[in-house]
Each structure stands twice: as structure tokens, then as C-alpha cells.
Amino acid sequence: MDALDIGRIVAGLVLLVLGGEFLVRGASALAGRFGISSLVIGLTVVSAATSAPEFAVSVGAVLRDEPGLAVGNAVGSNIINVLLILGLSALVVPLAVKRRLIRFDLPLMVVLSVLLLLVSLDGRISAVDGLILFFGVVVHTIMSVVISRRDAKTAVNAREGTGDSATVDPAGEEGAALGASVSRSLFFVLLGVALLVAGATLLVEGAVNIATTLGVSSLVVGLTVVAVGTSLPELATSIIAVRRGERDLAVGNVVGSNIINIGVVLGLTALISLEGIPVSGAAVAFDIPVMLAAAVALLPIAFTGFVVARWEGGLFVVLYAAYTGYLVLAATAHDALEGFTVAMAWFVLPLIALTLISFTAYEIGLRKGRRDLDQTTTST
């Protein structure tokens, strides 16, 4: 550990913040220019851009014969995206969730997570497995564009039916101003991506040097230090998007990034390596199931009230802290590991599950009561 590594981390953080600001500005402008919703921009353009560091790190790790780092990077990033990034974003302001996200994007994210677990059971993501995962991303991108254009056409027809010919800018006044120039918007997007990749590269390099000096394994480094570093573009973009009122873009960025991390970062990397990516037993037994559990946990939270509330965001952050604590204790073989595991398995996790089930049942009952009241009012 030296001052140069600390300087890399600080410089990386600064570049990440600047990159996130430019990327959100450019993406919002493109959405306004072409009449595409911020959600779809977040699911496609922004998520692909913010996943660039994960892809670069995973390909480089496989080429350097460090598959543990590649798998840990992608899986850890997905866990961080849901538990930490969505959690922190929801603490800033509750996140609204669109119905199409519930009906298509979130279920696809869960399906791809299940597929990743299944193809990893034999200890390797083969080239064929990678092709299957990558195909899921292709389907998602095509369907996102088709659904967005269909919804836009429906909205236009509805306005024409009411005699309202005014156009609606989904990105707001600032999006319309920036959207006046496509080239300027694309410049902002490209500049944002470049700054995000440069910032993540600097931060990860400094953090990995420090972690390896401490003797931590490549899988743990990938799941924690590298995963956090390469997920910082998503964090910076989501927080900035929320503060600028682009909550759809923030949620779409996280969900889209998780889909790309599985289908492109791991799937395409397995295709490039030809021999596939070895997956450790620890990742199959613990880390990938945790990633799947985080994806599944988002479904009822988003479905019940179509919003990720502040308390739910806080719960996600606490769960991520517990997960990281377990990794650190296990990596260092600390004496507190056994007690920590018992407390989490027999007290904390069951209590959280009971809380989620209770609030989900309450929200479902509340929505049912509202529908019954509306039906009664309509009939009378």
C-alpha cells in the first residue's frame, strides 16, 4: 500500500462523478430527442455504458488466467447493483417502478440469474452457455425498443384522439434543450463513458493493489473491491439521475446493468475465451445464490407499491453490509465467523424475511381494498 494507490482511488472517484453527470445529461437528451422513455434509455444505452468497466475487467482477468476475479466481478456487481446502489438511491428519494419493468425486465433478470446458476453447476461457463446467456441480452434489447416504440405510438394516438397535438418530452425542459442537437448529446454520452471507464480503471487498480498486498484471494477481491469499483459508474449515474429527477433512468440502469453483466460480461467473455470460464465451488454454493436471492427479493418490493421506499432501500444497504462482513470474516478466517453466521442464519435473515412477507401481504391487501372500493363506487 502506498500513496500512489490512494491517489488512484481519489482520482478515480472524481472521474466517476464527472462521468456520471455527463452520461445522464447526454442520455436524458437523447431520450427527449427521439421520444424514447428514460426507462428504456436506462435499460439499454446507460446500462451498457456503465457495464463497460465490468466487461473490460472480466475479459482481462480471463486472459490473465484469473477466472475467479472475472466471475467475482460480475456476480459481485449484480449483488451491489441491487442491494447497495438501489438501496442508496432509494434512501435519497423513493424510486418509482414502471409496470413494464415488473412485467418484463425484472422477470428476465431473475431468469438469467437462474440460468447462470444452472450453467455453473458443472464448475464452468462453457462457450455454449455463454451464447445462451448472450442471447438473453439480445432478446431484451430488441424487446425494449419494440415495447418503447409501441408505447410511444399508443401515447400519440391517445393525444390525437383527444385533439391534443402537443408533443410530450419525457426528459423535461432540460432534455429538450440538450436534445436539440443529437451530436452534442452523443458527445456527452461518449465523454461520460470515457470518464467512467477511466475512473473505474484507476480506482480498481489502486484498490486491487491494496487488497492483494493484504493477501486476499482473487474471488474475494472480485466480489468486493473490484465489484464495488466497477459498479461505481452505476452508483454515480443512479444517484445523479435521482437527484435530477430521472428516477426511471436510475432503476432501468441497475436492472439493465445486471442483465448485461450476466449476458455480456460473463456470456460474451465465455465466448471470447472459447474454453469457457471456470467457476469455483464457493461461487456456485454461496455467491451466485446470493445474487439470485437479491434479484428475487426486488420483485415483491417493486410489485406491491410500484416503488422502492426509503425503508426498503435502507434494508437493502444493511443486507449488503452483512454480506460484505461475511466475506471479510471468511477470507480472514476470523474467530467471529461462526457466531456471525449463526446470528445471520437463525435470527437476522428470518426476521428480515418475515418483515418482507408481512409488508408485502399488507400492500397487497391495501391494493385489493382500493380496487374493491373503486368498483363499489363505480357500481353505485
N, C-alpha and C positions, 0 to 999 in steps of 0.2 A: 504494500500500500504506500503510495507516495502522493505528493501534491499534484502531480500531473494527472493522475487518475481522478482526483477530486475536481480538478479544473475541467476535465472532460465531462463529468457529471453535471456540473453547474452550467457549462456552455450548452450541453445537450438539452437541459431543461428550458433554457432561454429560447433556443431554436424551436423546440416543440410548441411553446406558447405562440410564437410568431407564426409558425406553420399552420397551427390550428386556426388562427384568426384569418389568415389569407384563404385557407381552404373553405371555411364556412362562408366567407364573403363570396368567393367565386361560385361555389355550389348553389348558394341561395339565388345568385343572379342567373345562373343557368336555368334553374327551376322556373323563375319568373319569365325568362325569355321564351322558353319552349312550352310553357303551360304544364310542366310536369310537377307533381306534388313534391314537397320537401321530403316526405317519407320515402318515395321511390329513389330520389337522389341520394338519400342516406343509405338505402339498401344496396345501391349499385355503385355509383361514382365515388362517394365519400368512403364507403366501407372498403372498396378495392384499394383506394389510395392509402387509407390508414393501415391496411394489412400488408402493404409493401415491405415494411421492416421485418415482419414475421417471415414472409416468403424469402427474403434475402438471407436472413439468419439461418433458416431451416435448410435451404439449398447449400449454403456454405458449410453448415455443420455436417451434412451428409457427405459432401465432397471431402471434408477433413476427417471422415470416419468417426464422427461423434453423433450417432443416431439418437442417443439419449437426450442430447441438447435439442435436436430437431423436434422430437416428439414432445418433450417437456415444454418447449417454447410454444407450440401450437395449442396443446391441451391447457397449459397454464394460462395462456392468453384468453382462452374461452372462459375459463373459470373467473379470471379477473374482469373480463368484459361484463359478465352478468352480476357478480357479487360486488365488485369494487366500483366499476365505472358507472353502472346503472344505479348502484346504491348511493354513491356520492352525488350523481346528477339529481336523483330524486330528493336528496337532502337539500339541494339548492332550491328546487321547485318541483312539486309533484308532476310526474310525467304522464301525459295523456297517451293512450294506446289506441290506435285506429283498429276498426273491426277487421279490415283486411289482413292486418298483422296477426290477429288471433286466428283467422280462418286459414291462412296460407303460410306466412313466413315463419311464425313460431313453431307450428307443427313440423314444417320442413327442417328447421334447426334441430328439433328433437329426433326426427327420423335419421338425419345424417349422424347425429351423436350416437344413436343406437347402432347404425351401420359401422361406424368407426370402432365401437366396442366389439362387434361381431367379427369384423375382419382382422382384429388384433389378437383374437383368442389363440391363434396358432403361433403368436410371437413375431409376426412380420406383416407389414402392409405391402403386399405384392404390387407389381405393375398393374395387374388386372384390377385389384382392389382400388388402386389409385384412380384408374379410369372410371370405375363406378362412382367413386366419390366426386370426381371432377365433373361427371355428367350431371350430378345433382345441382352443381353451381350453374351449369349452362341452362338447365331447365328453369332454375329460379330466376336467372337474369331475363330470359325470354318472357316468362310469365309475368314478371314485374312490369316490363314495358307494355305488354299486351293489356294487362289489367289497368294500368295507369291511363293508357290511351282510351280504353273503353269508358272508364270513369269520367275522363275529360269530355268525351263525346256526349255522355249522358248529361253532364252538367250544362253543356252548350245547348242541348235540346231542351232542357228544362228552362233555361233563360229565354230561349226563343218562344217557348210556349207561353211564358208569362209576359212576353213583349219587352223583356229587359235585354237589350243588346249589348250592355256594358260588359266589358271583359273583367275577369277576376284575376288578380295577381296573387298566387299562393305564397309568394315570398315577401309581400308587403311593398311599401314605397321604396325602401332602400334596394330591395331586389329588383324592382322595375328600373330604377336608376342605373344600377350596375348592368342589368340585363340588356340595356340599350346597345351594348357592344359585346358581341359574342367573343371576339378576340381578347378583349380585356378580361372577361370572365374566365376564359380558358387560361389566360396568363396567371390570374390569381390562383386557380386550381393547381396549375403546374408548379408555381412558386411555392404554394403551400405544401405540396407533396415533397418537393426537393428539400425544404426546410425540415419537414417532419422526418424524412429518411436520414438526413444529416444529423439531426438532433438525437434520434433514436440510436444511430450508429455510435456516436460519441458517448452517449450515456451507457449503452450496453458494454462498450469496450472498457470503459472505466470501471463499471460495476463488476464485470466478469473478472477483471484483473484482481480486484479486491477480494472477490469471493474465492477464486482459485488459490489465492495466497493463503486463505484460511483453511484450505483443504476440503472444500465442499465438492460433492460428486457432480458430474455433468448433468444428470437428470434433475437433481435438486436445484442446481444453478439455472437450468432451463425453466423449471416450474416456478421459480421465484424471481431471481434477479433479471434474467433475460426476458421472461414473460412480462414482468412489470415494465421493463424498459421498452420492449416493442409494443406494449399496449398503451404507452403514454400518448401516442398520437390519437388513439380513440378517446382517451381521457380528456386530453386538451380540446379535441374537436367537440366532444359531447358537452363539456362544461361551458365552452364558449357558445355553442349552439343554444343551450338552455338559457344562458344569460341574454342572448339576442332574441329570445322568443321563438326559436326554431326547435320546439320540443319533438316534433315528428322526426326531424333530421337526427336528433340525438339518439332516439330509440332505434330508428332504422339503421344508424351507423353501427350500433352494438350488435343487433341481430344479423345484419348483413356481414359484418366482420367475422362473426362466429361461423356462419355458413362458408365464407371464403377460407377461413383458417382450416376447416376440415377438408373442403373440396379442392382448394388450390394449394394452400401451404403444405398440407400433407399429401393430398391426392396427386397433384401435379409433380411434387418433389419425388414421390414414389415412381412416377412415370419417367422422370428425368434420370433417376439413378438406375433404372432398368432392373436392378437386383432387388428393388424394394427397400423398405425401411424397417430394420429390426425394432421390435417393441419389447421393452423389459417387462418381466413379470410384475414388478412393482407398479408400473403404469397401468397394466391391464387389471390388476387386482384392486387398485385404490384410486389413482388419479383420473383415469378415464371415467369410471363410475361416478366420481365426484362431479366431473364436468357434465355428465348426463343428468345427475340429480339437480344441478343448478339450472340446467335448461328446462327440466320438467317443473321445477319449483316456480319458474316465471309464468307458466301457463295459467294456473288458478289465480295468481295475483293480478295478472293483466286482464283476465277474463271477467272476474267478479265485478269490478267497478270501472273497467277500461281505463285504469290509472294505476301507476305505481306511486303510492303515497309516501310521505316522508318517513313514517314509522317502518314501512316495508323496506325502504332504502337503508335505514339505519340497521335493520335486521340483517340485510344482505352484507353490509360492511362488517358487522360483528361476526358473521359466519366466515367471511374471508379471513378475518384476523385469526379465528380459531383454526382454520385450515392451514394458514401460514405458520402458526405456532406449532401445530403438529409436525409439519415438515421440518422445521428447525430443530425441534426436540428429537425427532427420529434421526436426522442427519448427524446430530452431535451425540446420539446415544445417551441423552441426559437422563438422570435418575428420575426426573419428574414425568417422564413419558408415560409410564404405566398409570400413574394417578390421573394424568391429564386425559388419557384415552378412556379410562373408566368413567370419569366425570362427564365427558362428552357423549359417550355411548349410552349411558344409563340415566343421565339427568338432563343435560343441555339439549341434545338433539330431540329426544322425545317431547320435551317441553315446547320446543320450537314447532315441532310437527303438530302438536295439539293446538297451539295458538293459531297456526295457519289454517288448520281444519275448522276451528271454531269461527274464525273471521270469515273464511270462505262460505261456510254454511249461513252465517249471518247476512253476508252480502247477497247470496242467492235468495234467501228468504225475503230480504228487503226489496230486491228487484221484482220478485214474484208478487209481493204485496202491492207494489206500484202498478204492475200490469193489471192485476185484478181490479184495483181502484179505477184505473183508466177505462177498463171495459165496463165497469158498473156505471161510471159517469156517462160514457157514450150511449149505453143502452137506455138510460133514463132521459 
